[in-house]
Amino acid sequence: MSRLCALTNEALLDRLERAAFDYFLQNMNPRNGLVADTSRDNSPVSIAVVGFALTSYPVAVERGWMERGDAVRRCLAALRFFRDSDQSGSPTATGFAGFYYHFLDIHTGARVWQSELSMIDTALLIAGVLAASAYFTADTPDEAELRELADFLYWRIDWRWAQDEGDTIRQGWKPECGFLHYGWEGYSEAILLYVLAMGSPTHPIRGDCYKAWTATYQWENLYDYDYLYAGPLFVHQFSHAWIDFRGIRDGFMCEKRSDYFENSRRAVLIQREYAQRNPHGFAGYDIDCWGLTACDGPSDELPDVSNERRRLFGYAARGVPYGPDDGTLSAPSVLASLPFAPEIILSDVRNMMARYPEMLTADRFASSFNPSVAEVDGSAWISAGHYGLDQGIVLLMIENHRSGLPWRLMRDCPYIRSGLGCAGFRDGWLRHAIPNGAG
């Protein structure tokens, strides 16, 4: 650990980003391009993790970690699989109406765990598909096929169906019971979902759907910061992995004289203040040791933890300041906040590495740690293995900080520009990119 702490900031970020990328190499099925949700044995595929992987391949080519031809082959394997996948919507299919089930078998691609047809995870997958398409623009048969497949997969999605005739998009659907009984309401990572749904040239949602969603937002003042509330950090990060929100504003943010990028910066400051106040008295919390988000965590059912004093939530979306909170922190969520407050984040990441070196293996952060729950040897509880979502958001946000490549790719994507314009975003880099008739 001392050798990592001794590195310059740029060298440290290079090591951490490369280690995050290696997750996709180590946990991918080369026959179909699918990537496991976690590095644990028998993990299923998460379609969102595949989206992060597809975006990581252009980064790897630019960084010299992968040959361009190898990256194209990996992308084509995934895109061909999804093109040919079972879209019947049956309990063992891969998807329906252009959407895909949240978790799939890594060998067959069939639905597992009776998971839902996930609108947001499909959006994260498609964001990766479009990022790869925006990067691989060479006049070669393979790259031309890649771009054609990307358009096919995006155009096939029936976003209007996902509204279920309601004002907002539904969160999911199951063949056993139909649409889940809740939609995307309240500020969330779904901003990317709405942008993609409005930018579709084939099945766009109605124009008032986005306004109906923003009408459910919760604007608050916390610790003297005015901001659009969302408790877990990942909400303030996931859409930002692909969309550059610096200086562009929709109607809601125009009214608040803010933007979503600034809002995420304030979320960092609020998280740090919460950890310093530490209302529940958890071990390890401090202004430079924080990070509450959706992550793994110790569970009440675990037999091998001692000094357990309070309820433990396992995998849960922890948040600030209203909880849930059981003393579990996520270092990847802190590192993924890098573009919003670089100096603060780099200092805090170094502090957390020095205090809890056991959470970093092979230069890759575990999903979470909990200093209030001791293992048998007295060390802090550490999540086993690694999660693809953690590694994906870390890689993309480090790269956005270092070069802005993912942001540049998506700024060049006409579907993203169209969707943002239809949602009413203006200013910044969109000044000369609003589609005719948008808004």
C-alpha positions, 0 to 999 in steps of 0.5 A, a space after each residue: 500500500 505504501 508504494 501506491 500512496 507514494 505515487 503522484 496523483 496521475 500515476 495513482 489514477 493510472 494504476 487505479 483506472 487500469 485495475 478497474 479496466 482489468 475487471 472486464 477482461 477477467 470476468 467476460 465471456 469472450 464467446 458472447 461479450 457478456 460480463 459478470 455482475 461480480 467476480 464471485 463464483 457463479 455470478 450472473 451477467 448484469 446488462 448494465 455492467 456490459 454497458 460499462 465494459 463497452 465504454 471501457 474498450 475505447 478508453 483502453 485503446 486510447 490508453 494503449 491497454 488493448 489493440 483496436 482490433 481486439 476491442 472491436 471483436 469484444 464489442 461485436 461479440 456483445 452486440 451480435 448476442 443482443 441482436 440475436 437474443 430471444 426477445 419473446 419476453 418469456 420467463 427464460 428469454 433475454 428480453 422483450 420490446 428491445 429491453 433486457 432482463 437485469 440479470 442473465 446467464 453468462 453462458 446462455 444469456 437467458 434470464 436468471 433470478 426471475 429478474 425484472 425487464 429493467 428499463 434503467 439497466 437497458 439504458 446503461 447498456 445502450 449508453 455503452 453501445 452508443 459510446 462504442 459506436 461513436 468511437 469506432 468510426 473507421 471505414 472497415 467491415 467490422 467497425 461498420 457492422 458495429 455501428 449498424 448493430 448499435 443503431 439496430 439495438 437502439 432503434 428496436 427499443 419501444 420506449 413508449 411501451 415502457 410508459 404503460 400509458 402513464 406520465 413517467 417511465 415504469 421501472 420494470 416489467 416481469 412476464 409473471 405479473 406485467 409492469 411493476 407498480 412504480 415508475 421513475 419518480 424523484 431525481 435519480 440516475 434515470 436522467 440518462 434513461 429519459 434522454 435516450 427515450 426522448 432521442 429515439 428516432 423510432 419509439 420516443 416517449 411523449 414530450 411531457 414525460 420528462 416534465 412529469 418526471 422533474 415535477 416529482 423532484 425534491 429540492 432541499 437545503 441540507 447543511 446550508 447547501 441548496 440541492 436536488 436531493 438524492 441520498 445515495 452517491 451513485 445517483 449523482 454519478 451514473 448519468 454523468 459517466 456518459 453525459 457532460 452536464 457541465 453548464 447545460 441546464 433543463 427547465 428545472 435547473 434554470 429555475 434553480 440557477 444551477 446544473 446537474 454537475 454542480 448539484 453532484 459537487 454539492 452532494 459530495 460536500 453534503 456527504 462529507 459533512 454528514 460523515 463528519 457529524 456522524 449522527 449514529 456514532 459509527 467507527 471510521 466516519 470523518 470528513 475525509 472518510 465517507 461514501 454512502 451509496 448502493 453497495 454490498 455490506 455486512 448482513 445480520 445473517 452473517 455468522 462470522 462477525 463480532 461486536 454487531 450492535 445494530 441492524 445490518 442491511 447487506 446489499 442496499 442503497 445507503 444514503 445521506 442524510 436520511 439513511 439507511 446507514 449501518 456504518 458501511 462506506 464505499 471507496 469506489 463511490 468516493 473515487 467516482 466523484 473525482 470530476 466534481 471535486 478533484 482535490 478533495 477526492 484525491 486527498 480523501 481517497 489517499 486517506 481511506 487507502 492509508 487507513 484501510 489498506 485491506 480494502 484494496 486488492 490488485 489495485 482494485 477497491 472492494 465494493 465497501 467496508 464497515 469499520 463498525 463490524 469487526 472480522 474475526 481478526 479484528 479488522 474492518 469488515 470488507 466486501 468479498 470480491 469486486 462488483 462490475 458496476 463499481 469498477 465501471 463507474 470508477 473507470 469512466 469517471 477517472 477517464 472523464 477527469 483525465 481526458 473527457 473521452 466518454 463525454 466527448 464521444 457522447 457529445 458527438 452522438 446525435 441521439 444524445 443531443 436530440 434527447 437533451 434538446 427534447 428535454 429542454 436542455 440549453 446552453 453550454 456545449 449544446 448551444 449549437 447542437 439543438 435539433 430542429 424543432 426540439 423543446 
